[in-house]
Amino acid sequence: MYPLLDRINSPIELRKLDRKQLPQLANELRQFLIESVANTGGHLSSNLGTVELTIALHYIFNTPYDRVVWDVGHQTYAHKILTGRRAGMAKLRMKGGVAGFPRRDESEYDAFGTAHSSTSISAALGMAVASRLGEVTRRAIAIIGDGAMSAGMAFEALNNAGVMDANLLVILNDNDMSISPPVGALNNYLAKLMSGRFYATARRAGEKVLGVVPPVLELARRAEEHVKGMMTPGTLFEEFGFNYIGPIDGHDLDVLLATLNNIKQLDGPQFLHVVTRKGAGYKLAEDDPILYHGVGKFDPAKGIVAKTASKPTYTQVFGDWLCDMAASDTRLIGVTPAMREGSGLVRFSQEYPNRYFDVGIAEQHAVTFAAGAACDGLKPVVAIYSTFLQRAYDQLIHDVAIQNLPVVFAIDRAGLVGADGPTHAGSFDLSYLRCIPNITVMVPADENECRQMLYTAFQLNTPSAVRYPRGSGIGVKIQKKMNALPIGRGEIRRSGNKIAILVFGTLLFPCLDVGEVLDATVVNMRFVKPLDDELVSDLAKTHELLVTVEENTIMGGAGSAVLESLMARGVIVNVLQLGLPDSFLDQGDPVQMLADCGLDKAGILKSIQAKLSD
């Protein structure tokens, strides 16, 4: 079925092929990708777009000796297949299987572990410098997408690289346009450039000023055509100190091979602009690359069939709340670092386009932008994944918390996320948030509580965060009417004896089941900060054992806050802390991962019984 692909177990075999065979290999590889991802789920559109580029890189360069660093890593499935991991694709993103992103401990061909955006240029530059200092002739190559180029870190790296004598090749995988011949691609790029906001604004301003002097306006229009000829895409990167090449068609193997081979002979910082199409070779993905970005299992012949969810996800709960809140308060704005679909902002972006701000993949900017807006009377809601907020930690402290600004952080993907593994797990947010002064941190136990907590956060004139997990809750009915919760107050959900289980978040429901077995008191704590110190103290005085439960790392988490509270009041009681371990947890099924961490009903019960038998 795959006569050429079946022969490729490493780039060594790939480099033995005749160049004329490579287009056939690309077709086979693309077909295998579609069938493989359809069986396992994963990222599809981005991987289909980089098939030819991946083949060309491994064909021209001496990998793994030459270092290839993939930004983010969504687009590395073809890379994994060609580097001996084809069989492992059957368990892609599953426990014990191939990771969805590059990992150094998985293959020597994975030069750098990635999953977050805009790290590739910095990493590859470090490798290029190491080669220079070691007097080793080796290439360092960074492949970065046009979306990731919006992140400040990419420009920081470019700025640094341009003044260094290092053999660095940066490949811009530009997939934000249609494929056309090289001339057409350049025209498309220029059209895009010249139709940008800055240019359009400047042009309108110029016409207004010069309109009173028609001859001058005509002269300006003629000059405009000459300016277009001078403003090539490479100007910016050449100013950074790179030798700019391109744009070239990223699906034309002949052009790719010839260009990369020529670049291989050049010294110093090189910048290659490659134009590709997301979903290339699979029409359904070409037509809707966003839908086919991250997919579950599907039939390639039929494509993705929409399923009606029986229960809303927490992301949907947030999205609906945001629209409802915006309707009642004109000060609300929604901010996202390029995660509209993932964060539930599609409806808001459509209903309130003037109050919706996608700032690109730029988490630091997103937070400080929100801070600036809050300074002048707006009430920003920043929709962000837990693991991505880590990238804006300084801004959270310095720009929001120190100034005590009313910015709401709606933190999605809290806790374990499953298939995306440790790079995307929201394991640390309770730890890194609760140590910051001025901030209120809430953890909903169910969907309705999530809605009410978001409303509560919005009423505050201080920084606040509501963190919630990926996926659906247990199906609690959501009350349309919004009511603010009393700040820093937990609620007793079950009264019992001897044992009190203090739960932070959605693990409340297995804990209620445990409470029935042990006749334990079960408390929905609701607030990590401010903690309900009085309730904690009362429970400690009336129970023999306190058990804290959270889907966050134990170290520095909500359980630690309980211990601090007890020590501050001089209350001595046995405490058992349950949460995520002090290790990065590999990918897998989220339900099984929780069980492996002892955070399902059976695990919580077992841990408590073991503590009681000590």
VEXDREN-2710 file (C-alpha; in Angstrom, 1 decimal):
% VEXDREN-2710
k/r/px/py/pz
1/MET/0.0/0.0/0.0
2/TYR/2.9/2.3/0.7
3/PRO/5.7/0.9/-1.5
4/LEU/8.1/3.8/-0.8
5/LEU/7.1/4.7/2.7
6/ASP/7.5/1.1/3.8
7/ARG/11.2/1.3/2.9
8/ILE/11.9/4.4/5.1
9/ASN/12.9/3.6/8.7
10/SER/15.2/6.6/9.1
11/PRO/16.4/9.6/7.1
12/ILE/19.3/7.5/6.0
13/GLU/16.9/5.4/3.8
14/LEU/15.2/8.6/2.7
15/ARG/18.4/10.0/1.4
16/LYS/19.0/6.9/-0.7
17/LEU/15.9/7.7/-2.8
18/ASP/16.2/9.4/-6.2
19/ARG/14.8/12.9/-6.1
20/LYS/12.2/11.9/-8.7
21/GLN/10.7/9.4/-6.2
22/LEU/10.1/12.1/-3.5
23/PRO/6.7/13.4/-4.9
24/GLN/5.4/9.8/-4.7
25/LEU/6.7/9.5/-1.1
26/ALA/5.0/12.7/-0.2
27/ASN/1.7/11.4/-1.5
28/GLU/2.1/8.1/0.4
29/LEU/3.1/10.0/3.6
30/ARG/0.1/12.3/3.3
31/GLN/-2.3/9.4/2.9
32/PHE/-0.7/7.5/5.8
33/LEU/-1.1/10.7/8.0
34/ILE/-4.8/11.0/7.2
35/GLU/-5.5/7.3/7.9
36/SER/-3.4/7.3/11.0
37/VAL/-4.8/10.4/12.7
38/ALA/-8.3/9.4/11.7
39/ASN/-7.7/6.3/13.9
40/THR/-6.1/8.0/16.9
41/GLY/-7.1/11.6/16.8
42/GLY/-4.5/14.4/16.9
43/HIS/-3.4/17.4/15.0
44/LEU/-4.1/17.0/11.3
45/SER/-4.2/20.3/9.3
46/SER/-0.8/21.5/10.3
47/ASN/0.8/18.2/9.6
48/LEU/-0.6/17.9/6.2
49/GLY/0.8/21.3/5.4
50/THR/4.4/20.3/6.2
51/VAL/4.8/17.0/4.4
52/GLU/7.0/18.2/1.6
53/LEU/9.0/20.5/3.8
54/THR/9.7/17.7/6.2
55/ILE/10.9/15.4/3.4
56/ALA/13.1/18.1/2.0
57/LEU/14.7/18.9/5.4
58/HIS/15.7/15.3/6.1
59/TYR/16.8/14.8/2.5
60/ILE/19.1/17.8/2.3
61/PHE/20.4/18.0/5.8
62/ASN/22.4/15.4/7.8
63/THR/19.9/14.8/10.6
64/PRO/20.2/14.2/13.5
65/TYR/23.8/15.6/13.3
66/ASP/22.2/18.8/11.9
67/ARG/19.7/20.1/14.5
68/VAL/16.1/20.6/13.5
69/VAL/13.9/22.5/16.0
70/TRP/10.2/22.5/15.3
71/ASP/8.3/25.4/16.9
72/VAL/5.2/24.3/18.9
73/GLY/5.5/20.8/17.3
74/HIS/1.9/20.4/16.1
75/GLN/3.4/19.8/12.6
76/THR/5.9/17.0/13.4
77/TYR/4.0/13.8/12.6
78/ALA/5.7/13.4/9.2
79/HIS/9.0/14.1/11.0
80/LYS/8.2/11.3/13.5
81/ILE/7.2/8.9/10.8
82/LEU/10.4/9.4/8.7
83/THR/12.6/9.1/11.8
84/GLY/11.6/5.5/12.8
85/ARG/8.4/6.1/14.7
86/ARG/5.8/5.1/12.2
87/ALA/4.7/2.0/14.2
88/GLY/4.3/4.2/17.3
89/MET/1.8/6.4/15.5
90/ALA/-0.8/3.7/16.3
91/LYS/-0.7/4.9/19.9
92/LEU/-0.1/8.6/19.2
93/ARG/-0.8/10.7/22.3
94/MET/-1.8/7.6/24.3
95/LYS/-0.1/6.2/27.4
96/GLY/3.1/4.6/26.5
97/GLY/2.8/5.8/22.9
98/VAL/4.4/8.5/20.7
99/ALA/4.0/12.0/22.0
100/GLY/2.1/14.6/20.0
101/PHE/5.1/17.0/20.2
102/PRO/8.9/16.6/19.9
103/ARG/10.6/15.1/22.9
104/ARG/14.3/14.7/23.4
105/ASP/13.9/11.4/25.3
106/GLU/11.8/9.9/22.5
107/SER/14.3/10.2/19.6
108/GLU/17.7/11.6/18.8
109/TYR/16.0/13.3/15.9
110/ASP/14.0/15.5/18.3
111/ALA/16.7/18.1/18.9
112/PHE/14.5/20.2/21.3
113/GLY/11.3/19.5/23.2
114/THR/8.6/21.9/22.2
115/ALA/4.8/22.4/22.5
116/HIS/4.5/26.1/23.4
117/SER/4.9/28.7/20.7
118/SER/7.9/30.8/19.6
119/THR/10.8/28.9/21.4
120/SER/12.4/27.5/18.2
121/ILE/14.6/30.4/17.1
122/SER/16.0/30.9/20.6
123/ALA/16.8/27.2/21.0
124/ALA/18.3/26.8/17.5
125/LEU/20.4/29.9/18.1
126/GLY/21.8/28.3/21.3
127/MET/22.6/25.2/19.3
128/ALA/24.3/27.2/16.6
129/VAL/26.4/29.1/19.1
130/ALA/27.4/25.8/20.8
131/SER/28.5/24.4/17.4
132/ARG/30.6/27.5/16.8
133/LEU/32.3/27.4/20.2
134/GLY/32.9/23.7/19.8
135/GLU/34.3/24.3/16.3
136/VAL/31.8/21.9/14.8
137/THR/30.4/22.3/11.4
138/ARG/26.7/21.7/12.0
139/ARG/23.5/23.4/10.9
140/ALA/20.8/24.6/13.4
141/ILE/17.4/25.0/11.8
142/ALA/14.3/26.5/13.3
143/ILE/10.9/26.0/11.7
144/ILE/8.3/28.5/12.9
145/GLY/4.8/29.3/11.8
146/ASP/3.4/32.7/10.9
147/GLY/1.2/32.6/14.0
148/ALA/4.1/32.0/16.3
149/MET/5.9/34.9/14.8
150/SER/3.5/37.2/16.6
151/ALA/5.1/36.3/19.9
152/GLY/7.6/38.6/21.3
153/MET/10.1/35.9/22.1
154/ALA/10.5/35.1/18.4
155/PHE/11.5/38.7/17.7
156/GLU/13.8/38.8/20.7
157/ALA/15.6/35.8/19.2
158/LEU/15.7/37.3/15.7
159/ASN/17.1/40.5/17.1
160/ASN/19.8/38.6/18.9
161/ALA/20.6/36.1/16.1
162/GLY/21.1/38.8/13.5
163/VAL/24.2/40.2/15.2
164/MET/25.8/36.8/15.9
165/ASP/28.1/34.9/13.7
166/ALA/26.2/31.7/13.8
167/ASN/25.0/29.3/11.1
168/LEU/21.3/29.6/11.9
169/LEU/18.6/28.9/9.4
170/VAL/15.1/30.1/10.3
171/ILE/12.3/28.7/8.1
172/LEU/9.0/30.6/8.3
173/ASN/6.2/28.2/7.5
174/ASP/3.6/30.7/6.3
175/ASN/0.3/28.9/6.0
176/ASP/-2.0/31.9/6.2
177/MET/-2.6/32.1/2.5
178/SER/-3.4/30.1/-0.6
179/ILE/-0.7/28.3/-2.5
180/SER/0.2/29.7/-5.9
181/PRO/3.3/29.9/-8.1
182/PRO/6.2/31.8/-6.6
183/VAL/5.3/35.1/-8.3
184/GLY/1.7/34.8/-7.3
185/ALA/2.8/34.0/-3.7
186/LEU/4.8/37.2/-3.6
187/ASN/1.9/39.1/-5.1
188/ASN/-0.4/37.6/-2.5
189/TYR/2.0/38.5/0.3
190/LEU/2.4/42.1/-1.0
191/ALA/-1.4/42.4/-1.3
192/LYS/-1.7/41.2/2.3
193/LEU/1.0/43.6/3.4
194/MET/-0.4/46.6/1.5
195/SER/-3.9/45.9/2.7
196/GLY/-2.9/45.9/6.3
197/ARG/-4.3/48.4/8.9
198/PHE/-1.3/50.5/9.1
199/TYR/-0.9/51.0/5.4
200/ALA/-4.7/51.6/4.9
201/THR/-4.8/54.1/7.8
202/ALA/-1.7/56.0/6.5
203/ARG/-3.2/56.0/2.9
204/ARG/-6.5/57.4/4.1
205/ALA/-4.8/60.1/6.2
206/GLY/-2.7/61.0/3.2
207/GLU/-5.7/61.3/0.9
208/LYS/-7.5/63.5/3.4
209/VAL/-4.5/65.9/3.6
210/LEU/-3.6/65.9/-0.1
211/GLY/-7.1/65.9/-1.4
212/VAL/-7.2/69.7/-1.4
213/VAL/-4.2/69.7/-3.8
214/PRO/-5.2/67.3/-6.6
215/PRO/-1.9/67.4/-8.5
216/VAL/0.0/66.5/-5.4
217/LEU/-2.4/63.7/-4.7
218/GLU/-1.9/62.3/-8.2
219/LEU/1.9/62.5/-7.7
220/ALA/1.5/60.6/-4.4
221/ARG/-0.5/57.8/-6.1
222/ARG/2.2/57.4/-8.6
223/ALA/4.8/57.3/-5.9
224/GLU/2.8/54.6/-4.1
225/GLU/3.4/52.1/-6.9
226/HIS/7.1/52.6/-6.5
227/VAL/6.9/52.2/-2.8
228/LYS/5.2/48.9/-3.3
229/GLY/8.1/47.7/-5.4
230/MET/10.5/48.6/-2.6
231/MET/8.5/47.0/0.3
232/THR/9.4/43.3/-0.2
233/PRO/8.7/40.8/2.5
234/GLY/12.4/40.4/3.2
235/THR/12.9/43.9/4.3
236/LEU/12.0/43.4/7.9
237/PHE/14.2/40.2/8.3
238/GLU/17.1/41.7/6.5
239/GLU/17.0/44.6/8.9
240/PHE/17.4/42.0/11.6
241/GLY/20.6/40.9/10.0
242/PHE/19.3/37.8/8.1
243/ASN/19.8/36.9/4.5
244/TYR/16.2/36.6/3.4
245/ILE/15.2/34.1/0.7
246/GLY/11.7/33.6/-0.6
247/PRO/8.8/33.3/-0.6
248/ILE/8.8/29.8/-2.2
249/ASP/6.1/27.2/-2.7
250/GLY/6.3/24.8/0.3
251/HIS/4.6/22.1/-1.7
252/ASP/7.0/22.2/-4.6
253/LEU/9.7/19.6/-3.8
254/ASP/12.0/20.6/-6.6
255/VAL/12.0/24.2/-5.4
256/LEU/12.4/23.2/-1.8
257/LEU/15.3/20.8/-2.4
258/ALA/17.2/23.3/-4.7
259/THR/16.7/26.2/-2.3
260/LEU/17.7/24.2/0.9
261/ASN/20.7/22.8/-0.9
262/ASN/21.8/26.3/-1.9
263/ILE/21.3/27.6/1.7
264/LYS/23.3/24.7/3.0
265/GLN/26.4/26.3/1.3
266/LEU/25.8/29.7/3.0
267/ASP/27.2/30.9/6.3
268/GLY/25.6/33.2/8.9
269/PRO/21.9/33.8/9.7
270/GLN/19.6/32.7/6.9
271/PHE/15.8/33.2/6.7
272/LEU/13.7/31.1/4.3
273/HIS/10.1/32.0/3.7
274/VAL/8.0/29.0/2.8
275/VAL/4.4/29.2/1.8
276/THR/2.2/26.2/2.6
277/ARG/-1.4/25.3/3.0
278/LYS/-2.9/23.8/6.1
279/GLY/-4.7/20.6/5.4
280/ALA/-2.9/20.3/2.0
281/GLY/-3.9/17.2/0.1
282/TYR/-7.1/16.5/2.0
283/LYS/-9.9/18.7/0.7
284/LEU/-12.0/18.7/3.8
285/ALA/-9.1/19.9/5.9
286/GLU/-8.1/22.5/3.2
287/ASP/-11.7/23.9/3.3
288/ASP/-11.8/24.1/7.1
289/PRO/-8.3/23.9/8.6
290/ILE/-9.5/25.1/12.0
291/LEU/-12.0/22.2/12.3
292/TYR/-9.3/19.7/11.4
293/HIS/-6.6/21.3/13.5
294/GLY/-7.1/19.1/16.5
295/VAL/-9.4/16.1/15.8
296/GLY/-10.8/13.0/17.5
297/LYS/-11.3/9.8/15.6
298/PHE/-13.1/10.1/12.3
299/ASP/-13.8/8.4/9.0
300/PRO/-11.5/10.0/6.4
301/ALA/-14.1/9.3/3.6
302/LYS/-16.9/11.2/5.5
303/GLY/-14.8/13.7/7.5
304/ILE/-15.7/15.0/10.9
305/VAL/-19.4/14.6/11.7
306/ALA/-20.6/17.1/14.3
307/LYS/-21.8/15.5/17.6
308/THR/-24.4/16.9/19.8
309/ALA/-23.0/17.2/23.3
310/SER/-25.3/16.0/26.0
311/LYS/-23.6/18.3/28.6
312/PRO/-22.0/21.7/28.0
313/THR/-18.3/21.9/28.6
314/TYR/-16.8/24.3/31.0
315/THR/-15.4/26.2/28.1
316/GLN/-19.0/26.6/26.7
317/VAL/-20.2/27.7/30.2
318/PHE/-17.6/30.4/30.1
319/GLY/-18.4/31.5/26.6
320/ASP/-22.1/31.8/27.4
321/TRP/-21.4/33.7/30.6
322/LEU/-19.1/36.1/28.8
323/CYS/-21.9/37.0/26.3
324/ASP/-24.5/37.3/29.0
325/MET/-22.2/39.5/31.1
326/ALA/-21.3/41.7/28.1
327/ALA/-25.0/42.3/27.5
328/SER/-25.4/43.7/31.0
329/ASP/-22.1/45.6/31.3
330/THR/-20.6/47.6/28.5
331/ARG/-17.2/47.9/30.3
332/LEU/-16.5/44.2/29.6
333/ILE/-13.9/43.3/27.0
334/GLY/-12.7/39.8/26.1
335/VAL/-9.0/39.2/25.5
336/THR/-7.4/36.1/24.2
337/PRO/-3.9/35.2/22.9
338/ALA/-5.0/33.5/19.7
339/MET/-7.2/30.9/21.4
340/ARG/-10.7/32.0/20.3
341/GLU/-12.0/28.5/19.4
342/GLY/-10.3/26.7/22.3
343/SER/-11.4/29.2/24.9
344/GLY/-15.0/29.4/23.9
345/LEU/-14.9/32.9/22.4
346/VAL/-16.4/32.3/19.0
347/ARG/-19.9/33.5/19.9
348/PHE/-18.6/36.5/21.8
349/SER/-16.4/37.5/18.8
350/GLN/-19.4/37.4/16.6
351/GLU/-21.9/39.2/18.9
352/TYR/-19.4/41.8/20.3
353/PRO/-16.7/42.2/17.6
354/ASN/-15.7/45.7/18.9
355/ARG/-15.1/44.3/22.4
356/TYR/-13.3/41.2/21.3
357/PHE/-9.5/41.3/21.2
358/ASP/-7.4/38.5/19.8
359/VAL/-3.9/39.8/20.4
360/GLY/-2.1/36.9/18.6
361/ILE/0.2/34.3/20.3
362/ALA/1.4/36.8/22.8
363/GLU/0.5/35.9/26.3
364/GLN/2.6/38.6/28.0
365/HIS/1.2/41.3/25.8
366/ALA/-2.4/40.0/26.4
367/VAL/-2.0/40.4/30.2
368/THR/-0.4/43.9/30.1
369/PHE/-2.9/45.0/27.4
370/ALA/-5.7/44.0/29.7
371/ALA/-4.0/45.9/32.6
372/GLY/-3.8/49.0/30.5
373/ALA/-7.5/48.7/29.6
374/ALA/-8.4/48.2/33.2
375/CYS/-6.5/51.4/34.1
376/ASP/-8.9/53.4/32.0
377/GLY/-12.2/52.0/33.2
378/LEU/-12.7/48.8/31.2
379/LYS/-13.2/45.4/32.8
380/PRO/-11.1/42.9/30.9
381/VAL/-11.7/39.2/31.0
382/VAL/-8.6/37.3/29.8
383/ALA/-9.4/33.8/28.5
384/ILE/-6.3/31.7/28.7
385/TYR/-5.2/28.2/29.3
386/SER/-3.5/27.5/32.6
387/THR/-0.3/26.4/31.0
388/PHE/-0.2/29.5/28.8
389/LEU/-0.7/31.9/31.6
390/GLN/2.6/30.6/33.0
391/ARG/4.2/32.5/30.1
392/ALA/2.8/35.8/31.4
393/TYR/3.6/35.3/35.1
394/ASP/5.7/38.4/35.4
395/GLN/3.0/40.5/33.8
396/LEU/0.4/39.0/36.1
397/ILE/2.4/40.1/39.1
398/HIS/4.0/43.3/37.9
399/ASP/1.3/44.8/35.7
400/VAL/-1.9/43.5/37.2
401/ALA/-1.5/42.5/40.8
402/ILE/0.9/45.2/42.1
403/GLN/-1.5/47.8/40.6
404/ASN/-4.5/45.9/42.0
405/LEU/-6.4/46.1/38.7
406/PRO/-9.8/44.5/38.1
407/VAL/-8.7/41.9/35.5
408/VAL/-10.6/38.6/35.5
409/PHE/-8.5/35.5/34.4
410/ALA/-10.7/32.8/33.1
411/ILE/-8.3/29.9/33.3
412/ASP/-9.2/26.9/31.1
413/ARG/-7.5/23.5/30.9
414/ALA/-6.8/23.4/34.7
415/GLY/-5.5/20.1/36.0
416/LEU/-4.7/17.2/33.7
417/VAL/-5.5/17.5/30.0
418/GLY/-4.8/14.0/28.8
419/ALA/-3.4/13.5/25.3
420/ASP/-1.3/16.7/25.1
421/GLY/0.8/15.6/28.0
422/PRO/2.8/17.6/30.5
423/THR/3.4/20.6/28.2
424/HIS/-0.3/21.5/28.3
425/ALA/-1.3/20.3/31.8
426/GLY/-2.6/22.9/34.1
427/SER/-0.9/21.4/37.1
428/PHE/0.6/24.5/38.8
429/ASP/-1.8/27.4/38.7
430/LEU/-3.1/27.2/42.2
431/SER/0.5/27.1/43.4
432/TYR/1.7/30.1/41.4
433/LEU/-1.5/32.1/41.8
434/ARG/-2.1/31.9/45.5
435/CYS/1.3/33.4/46.5
436/ILE/0.5/36.7/44.7
437/PRO/-1.0/39.5/46.8
438/ASN/-4.3/41.1/45.9
439/ILE/-5.6/38.2/43.8
440/THR/-8.8/36.2/44.5
441/VAL/-8.6/32.5/43.3
442/MET/-11.8/30.4/42.8
443/VAL/-12.2/26.8/41.9
444/PRO/-15.7/25.7/40.8
445/ALA/-17.0/22.3/41.7
446/ASP/-19.6/22.2/38.8
447/GLU/-20.8/24.0/35.8
448/ASN/-23.3/26.3/37.5
449/GLU/-20.8/27.2/40.2
450/CYS/-18.4/28.1/37.4
451/ARG/-20.9/30.6/36.0
452/GLN/-21.6/32.1/39.4
453/MET/-17.9/32.4/40.2
454/LEU/-17.2/34.1/36.9
455/TYR/-19.9/36.6/37.8
456/THR/-18.4/37.0/41.3
457/ALA/-15.0/37.6/39.9
458/PHE/-16.4/40.3/37.6
459/GLN/-18.0/42.2/40.5
460/LEU/-14.6/42.6/42.2
461/ASN/-12.5/45.7/41.7
462/THR/-9.3/43.6/42.2
463/PRO/-7.5/40.9/40.2
464/SER/-9.3/37.5/40.2
465/ALA/-9.0/34.1/38.7
466/VAL/-11.5/31.3/38.0
467/ARG/-9.8/28.0/37.0
468/TYR/-11.8/25.2/35.5
469/PRO/-10.9/21.9/33.7
470/ARG/-11.1/20.7/30.2
471/GLY/-14.3/18.9/29.1
472/SER/-17.7/18.6/30.6
473/GLY/-18.9/18.5/34.2
474/ILE/-21.4/16.1/35.8
475/GLY/-24.4/17.9/34.2
476/VAL/-25.5/20.2/36.9
477/LYS/-28.3/22.5/35.8
478/ILE/-27.0/26.0/35.0
479/GLN/-29.0/28.9/36.5
480/LYS/-29.4/31.7/34.1
481/LYS/-29.6/34.2/37.0
482/MET/-26.2/35.2/38.3
483/ASN/-25.5/35.7/42.0
484/ALA/-22.3/36.7/43.6
485/LEU/-20.8/34.2/46.1
486/PRO/-19.6/35.3/49.5
487/ILE/-15.9/35.9/49.2
488/GLY/-13.7/33.4/50.9
489/ARG/-16.5/31.1/52.1
490/GLY/-16.7/27.4/51.6
491/GLU/-19.8/25.2/52.0
492/ILE/-20.3/22.0/53.9
493/ARG/-21.9/19.6/51.4
494/ARG/-22.1/16.6/53.8
495/SER/-21.8/16.4/57.6
496/GLY/-20.0/13.4/59.1
497/ASN/-17.7/12.4/61.8
498/LYS/-13.9/12.2/62.5
499/ILE/-12.8/12.8/58.9
500/ALA/-13.3/16.1/57.0
501/ILE/-12.5/16.1/53.3
502/LEU/-11.8/19.6/52.0
503/VAL/-12.2/19.7/48.2
504/PHE/-11.0/22.3/45.8
505/GLY/-12.7/22.0/42.5
506/THR/-14.4/19.3/40.4
507/LEU/-13.1/16.4/42.5
508/LEU/-15.9/17.2/44.9
509/PHE/-18.2/14.5/43.5
510/PRO/-16.0/11.4/43.9
511/CYS/-15.2/12.8/47.4
512/LEU/-18.9/12.9/48.2
513/ASP/-19.0/9.2/47.3
514/VAL/-16.0/8.6/49.6
515/GLY/-17.8/10.6/52.3
516/GLU/-20.7/8.2/52.2
517/VAL/-18.5/5.2/52.6
518/LEU/-16.5/6.7/55.5
519/ASP/-19.3/8.9/57.0
520/ALA/-17.0/11.8/56.5
521/THR/-17.7/15.5/56.4
522/VAL/-17.2/16.8/52.8
523/VAL/-16.6/20.5/52.1
524/ASN/-16.7/22.4/48.8
525/MET/-14.0/25.0/49.7
526/ARG/-14.6/27.1/46.6
527/PHE/-11.9/29.6/47.4
528/VAL/-8.2/28.9/47.4
529/LYS/-7.5/32.6/48.1
530/PRO/-8.8/34.0/50.4
531/LEU/-9.1/30.7/52.2
532/ASP/-12.0/30.1/54.6
533/ASP/-9.7/30.1/57.6
534/GLU/-12.5/30.1/60.1
535/LEU/-14.1/27.0/58.5
536/VAL/-10.8/25.2/58.3
537/SER/-10.1/25.9/62.0
538/ASP/-13.6/24.8/63.1
539/LEU/-13.2/21.5/61.1
540/ALA/-9.8/20.9/62.6
541/LYS/-11.3/21.2/66.1
542/THR/-14.2/18.9/65.5
543/HIS/-12.5/16.2/63.4
544/GLU/-9.5/13.9/63.8
545/LEU/-8.3/14.0/60.2
546/LEU/-8.4/16.7/57.5
547/VAL/-8.0/15.5/53.9
548/THR/-7.3/18.1/51.2
549/VAL/-8.1/17.2/47.6
550/GLU/-7.1/19.2/44.5
551/GLU/-6.2/18.6/40.9
552/ASN/-3.0/20.7/41.2
553/THR/0.4/19.8/42.3
554/ILE/0.5/19.1/46.1
555/MET/3.6/21.3/46.5
556/GLY/2.4/24.8/47.2
557/GLY/-1.1/24.1/46.3
558/ALA/-4.5/24.5/48.1
559/GLY/-3.6/21.8/50.6
560/SER/-0.5/23.8/51.5
561/ALA/-2.7/26.8/52.1
562/VAL/-4.8/24.8/54.6
563/LEU/-1.6/23.8/56.5
564/GLU/-0.4/27.4/56.6
565/SER/-3.8/28.5/57.9
566/LEU/-3.7/25.9/60.7
567/MET/-0.2/26.8/61.7
568/ALA/-1.0/30.5/61.8
569/ARG/-3.8/29.7/64.3
570/GLY/-1.8/27.3/66.3
571/VAL/-4.2/24.4/65.5
572/ILE/-2.6/20.9/65.5
573/VAL/-4.5/18.2/63.6
574/ASN/-3.6/15.3/61.3
575/VAL/-3.7/16.4/57.6
576/LEU/-3.5/14.3/54.5
577/GLN/-2.8/16.1/51.2
578/LEU/-4.0/14.5/48.0
579/GLY/-3.2/16.0/44.6
580/LEU/-0.8/15.7/41.7
581/PRO/2.6/14.3/42.4
582/ASP/6.0/16.1/42.1
583/SER/6.6/14.9/38.6
584/PHE/5.6/15.6/35.1
585/LEU/2.9/13.2/34.1
586/ASP/3.0/11.6/30.7
587/GLN/0.1/11.7/28.2
588/GLY/-2.9/9.4/28.4
589/ASP/-6.6/9.2/29.1
590/PRO/-7.5/11.8/31.6
591/VAL/-9.8/9.5/33.6
592/GLN/-7.0/6.9/33.9
593/MET/-4.4/9.5/34.7
594/LEU/-6.5/10.7/37.6
595/ALA/-6.9/7.2/38.8
596/ASP/-3.1/6.7/38.5
597/CYS/-2.7/9.7/40.7
598/GLY/-5.1/8.3/43.3
599/LEU/-7.6/11.0/42.6
600/ASP/-10.6/8.9/41.7
601/LYS/-13.1/7.5/44.2
602/ALA/-11.1/4.3/44.8
603/GLY/-7.8/6.1/45.1
604/ILE/-9.0/8.8/47.5
605/LEU/-10.7/6.1/49.7
606/LYS/-7.5/4.0/49.7
607/SER/-5.3/6.9/50.6
608/ILE/-7.6/7.9/53.5
609/GLN/-7.9/4.3/54.8
610/ALA/-4.1/3.9/54.6
611/LYS/-3.7/7.1/56.6
612/LEU/-6.2/5.9/59.2
613/SER/-4.2/2.7/59.7
614/ASP/-0.9/4.4/60.3
END
